[in-house]
Each structure stands twice: as C-alpha cells, then as structure tokens.
Amino acid sequence: MAVPSRTAAYRPRPRRRSRLLLWIVVVCVVAIVAEIGVVTNFFGLEGAFKKGGSSGSSGPNPNPYGELVTSVVGSIVYSGGTDPFPSLAGSELCAGCPVLPKENSNVSPPVAELWVYFNVTFTGSIYTTISNFTLTTSGSNSSLFVLLGVYLYPQYSEAATTVGFTPGQTMGLGIHAMASSIPNDGSTGYALTLHLTSP
C-alpha cells in the first residue's frame, strides 16, 4: 500500500491566494493615492491649513494691530456746475465697512489689500466721464493706502483710467487698494476718500 509523500508540491488554497491578491491591490492603491497627494500638495488641502490660505512668501504682518478701514467715501470735482453723480459726492461707497484689509502673502513682503465694490448712477442728460482717480487716507499719512486701480463690473480684470456714462446709466465699479504697513491708530481706524473728476 502506497503512503502519500509529505514532500508533495504545496498548492495554496484559493482563499489564501485571493487574500494575498487583495493585499497587493490595497498596497498599490495606497501608493498611487500617496503619489497623487504629493504631486497635488495633498489635493490642495496643504494651503488651507497655512495662515492666509496661501503658499506664497512669508514676511512681517502688514497689519499687526488689526486696524480697520472704517469708511470709503467719494469726493468728485466737476468742471461745470452740475451734480450728475450724487453717489460720488461725499457718500459712503463701502457697504461692508468697517472692514479688515486682507493680507496678501503672495508678494514679498506681504501687503494688506482692500477691495470695495459699489454702483454709480449717472443722472445727467449727455454722455460724460469720470477720471483722475486718487485715494487719500485719514491720519498723519494721507498716502498710507495706495490705489492700485478702478475696475469695471463684471470682470474687474483691467484697471480703467476713464469711465464713460450715457444718460441714466448705472455701472458697477471696484476699487483695489493696498498698504505695505499699517501703523497702530488705536481704536480710530482709517477712513479712505476716493477722489475723482468729471468734465
């Protein structure tokens, strides 16, 4: 009678083979996900945990005292005696003020930036323009905030030097301003004035 040999070739059971295959697949998937995560800065989440949500340059805080912009008002000068832009004659343009300027750390050194959006309605009867945009700041340094440009709705993509209006037209404008370093002004904050002219 023949006795079975104990040295017969080992054949893995189908169950054991499928477990081994499953673990190989899991390891491969984890390796692929990790590689994609490294390439995409962990799916874009890395910047969300950094201050300011930016991976830009680091540097001193441009607004270390948390100073607010309390208001932005318009100041328009006409060459004639009419007032076809009433919203630009001493009115508040910043609906969200007081507002804390946002730190832009994508530049070096970082700056404090401010965007203000508002509508302007022309009440005159013939085509006219507004231009010569400048910005002044309350306090001892009237040029603390620098006007980077006046932009037109809806793109706000290119600064305009002159904006034209037809009779009865309402136009959305945005002003972009920045300050490189905002000093402590106590609890007063800073009021800005947008200066412009119209023929």
Residue pairs with C-beta under 8 A, 6 or more apart in sequence:
12 20
36 43
37 43
41 47
41 55
46 55
47 53
47 54
47 55
51 105
52 103
52 105
54 104
54 105
54 106
56 104
56 105
56 106
56 107
56 108
56 110
57 105
57 106
57 107
57 108
57 109
57 110
58 105
58 110
59 105
59 108
59 109
59 110
60 109
60 110
60 181
61 103
61 110
62 101
62 103
62 109
62 110
62 111
62 112
62 179
62 180
62 181
62 182
63 100
63 101
63 103
63 112
63 179
63 182
64 182
65 182
65 183
65 184
65 185
66 100
67 101
67 182
67 183
67 184
67 185
67 189
67 190
68 97
68 98
68 99
68 100
68 189
68 190
69 94
69 97
69 98
69 99
69 100
69 101
69 114
69 145
69 189
69 190
69 191
69 192
70 97
70 98
70 188
70 189
70 190
70 191
71 92
71 94
71 97
71 98
71 191
71 192
72 92
72 93
72 94
72 97
72 116
72 175
72 191
72 192
72 193
72 194
73 90
73 91
73 92
73 93
73 191
73 192
73 193
73 194
74 85
74 87
74 88
74 89
74 90
74 91
74 93
74 193
74 194
74 196
75 88
75 89
75 90
75 193
75 194
75 195
75 196
76 85
76 88
76 89
76 130
76 195
76 196
76 197
76 198
77 195
77 196
77 197
77 198
78 197
78 198
78 199
79 197
79 198
79 199
80 199
82 124
83 89
83 123
84 122
84 123
84 124
84 128
84 198
85 120
85 121
85 122
85 123
85 130
85 198
86 121
86 123
87 93
87 118
87 119
87 120
87 121
88 120
88 130
88 194
88 196
93 116
93 118
93 175
93 194
94 116
94 118
94 192
95 117
95 118
96 116
97 116
98 189
99 114
101 112
101 113
101 114
101 178
101 179
101 182
102 112
102 113
102 114
103 110
103 111
103 112
103 113
104 110
104 111
104 112
104 113
104 178
109 180
111 178
111 179
111 180
112 178
112 179
112 180
112 182
113 176
113 177
113 178
114 145
114 176
114 177
114 178
114 192
115 174
115 175
115 176
116 174
116 175
116 177
117 153
117 172
117 173
117 174
118 172
118 173
118 174
119 170
119 171
119 172
119 173
120 130
120 163
120 165
120 170
120 171
120 173
121 168
121 169
121 170
122 128
122 165
122 166
122 167
122 168
122 169
122 170
122 171
123 168
124 165
124 167
125 167
126 167
127 164
127 165
127 166
127 167
128 164
128 165
128 198
128 199
129 162
129 163
129 164
129 165
129 198
129 199
130 162
130 163
130 165
130 196
130 197
130 198
131 161
131 162
131 163
131 196
131 197
131 198
132 195
132 196
132 197
133 147
133 149
133 150
133 161
133 175
133 194
133 195
133 196
134 147
134 194
134 195
134 196
135 145
135 146
135 147
135 175
135 177
135 192
135 193
135 194
135 195
136 142
136 143
136 192
136 193
136 195
137 143
137 144
137 145
137 179
137 190
137 191
137 192
137 193
138 188
138 190
138 191
138 192
138 193
139 185
139 188
139 190
141 183
144 179
144 182
144 190
145 177
145 178
145 179
145 190
145 192
146 177
146 178
146 179
147 175
147 176
147 177
147 194
148 159
148 176
148 177
148 178
149 159
149 160
149 175
149 176
150 159
150 160
150 163
150 173
150 174
150 175
151 157
151 158
151 159
151 160
151 173
151 174
151 175
151 176
152 158
152 160
152 163
152 171
152 172
152 173
152 174
153 171
153 172
153 173
153 174
154 172
156 174
159 176
163 171
163 173
165 171
175 194
177 192
182 190
